[in-house]
Amino acid sequence: MVTERLEPIDDPEVAGQSVLALAEQVKRLRENIRRLLDQVGDRRPCRGATCKAIIWYVRLKTGKVAPYTADALNHFADCPDAAAFKKRKEPDHG
């Protein structure tokens, strides 16, 4: 189990709130992120052999497509099959 040391909260608006109130805020933020991803991305399961997580494929300004999780993180960061999606570099025959 990974444990992280939490830093004290300096924001007086947040510091006085209960854990339940903060959990509700986090829940609302995640719902808002999912709504945003539904508007800008294409929701599908990961094509990884073992992963199958629900992710959103978002087209970037560059034209490339990037996979994002419901937490708005790039799915390549936590996909157990990420290595299978990396493009192989062509050998330089020059």
C-alpha positions as CSV (number, residue, x, y, z in Angstrom):
1,M,0.0,0.0,0.0
2,V,1.3,3.4,-1.0
3,T,0.9,6.2,1.6
4,E,1.5,9.8,0.9
5,R,2.3,12.5,3.4
6,L,-0.4,15.2,3.1
7,E,0.7,18.8,3.3
8,P,-1.3,21.1,5.6
9,I,-4.0,23.1,3.8
10,D,-3.3,26.8,3.8
11,D,-6.5,27.9,2.2
12,P,-8.9,29.0,5.0
13,E,-12.0,28.2,2.9
14,V,-10.9,24.6,2.5
15,A,-9.2,24.1,5.9
16,G,-12.4,24.6,7.9
17,Q,-14.5,22.1,5.8
18,S,-15.2,18.6,6.9
19,V,-13.9,15.6,5.1
20,L,-17.4,14.8,3.9
21,A,-17.8,18.3,2.4
22,L,-14.5,18.0,0.6
23,A,-15.4,14.5,-0.6
24,E,-18.6,16.0,-2.1
25,Q,-16.6,18.7,-3.8
26,V,-14.3,16.1,-5.3
27,K,-17.3,14.0,-6.5
28,R,-18.8,17.1,-8.2
29,L,-15.5,18.0,-9.8
30,R,-15.1,14.4,-11.2
31,E,-18.7,14.6,-12.6
32,N,-17.9,17.9,-14.3
33,I,-14.7,16.4,-15.8
34,R,-16.7,13.5,-17.1
35,R,-19.3,15.8,-18.7
36,L,-16.6,17.8,-20.3
37,L,-14.9,14.7,-21.6
38,D,-18.3,13.5,-23.0
39,Q,-18.5,16.8,-25.0
40,V,-14.9,16.8,-26.4
41,G,-14.0,13.1,-26.6
42,D,-15.2,9.8,-27.9
43,R,-15.9,7.4,-24.9
44,R,-14.8,3.8,-25.5
45,P,-13.0,1.0,-23.7
46,C,-9.2,0.8,-23.9
47,R,-8.1,-1.6,-26.6
48,G,-5.4,-3.0,-24.3
49,A,-5.4,-6.8,-23.9
50,T,-5.9,-6.7,-20.1
51,C,-7.0,-3.1,-19.4
52,K,-10.4,-2.4,-20.9
53,A,-10.9,0.7,-18.8
54,I,-13.4,3.3,-20.1
55,I,-11.5,6.2,-21.5
56,W,-12.2,9.2,-23.7
57,Y,-10.2,9.7,-26.9
58,V,-9.7,13.5,-27.3
59,R,-8.4,15.0,-30.6
60,L,-5.7,17.5,-29.8
61,K,-4.9,20.7,-31.7
62,T,-2.0,18.8,-33.4
63,G,-4.5,16.4,-34.9
64,K,-3.3,13.5,-32.7
65,V,-5.7,11.6,-30.5
66,A,-4.9,11.2,-26.8
67,P,-6.7,8.9,-24.3
68,Y,-7.9,10.4,-21.1
69,T,-9.4,8.8,-17.9
70,A,-12.3,10.1,-16.0
71,D,-9.8,11.9,-13.7
72,A,-8.6,13.9,-16.7
73,L,-5.2,12.0,-16.7
74,N,-3.6,10.7,-19.9
75,H,-4.5,7.0,-19.9
76,F,-1.0,6.1,-21.0
77,A,0.2,7.0,-17.5
78,D,-1.8,4.2,-15.8
79,C,-2.7,1.7,-18.5
80,P,-1.1,-1.7,-17.8
81,D,-0.9,-2.2,-21.6
82,A,0.7,1.2,-22.4
83,A,3.9,-0.4,-23.9
84,A,1.8,-2.1,-26.6
85,F,0.7,1.3,-27.9
86,K,4.1,2.9,-28.2
87,K,5.1,3.5,-31.8
88,R,8.2,1.7,-32.8
89,K,10.9,3.9,-34.3
90,E,12.1,3.0,-37.7
91,P,15.8,2.3,-37.9
92,D,17.8,5.0,-39.6
93,H,19.2,3.6,-42.9
94,G,20.8,6.9,-43.8
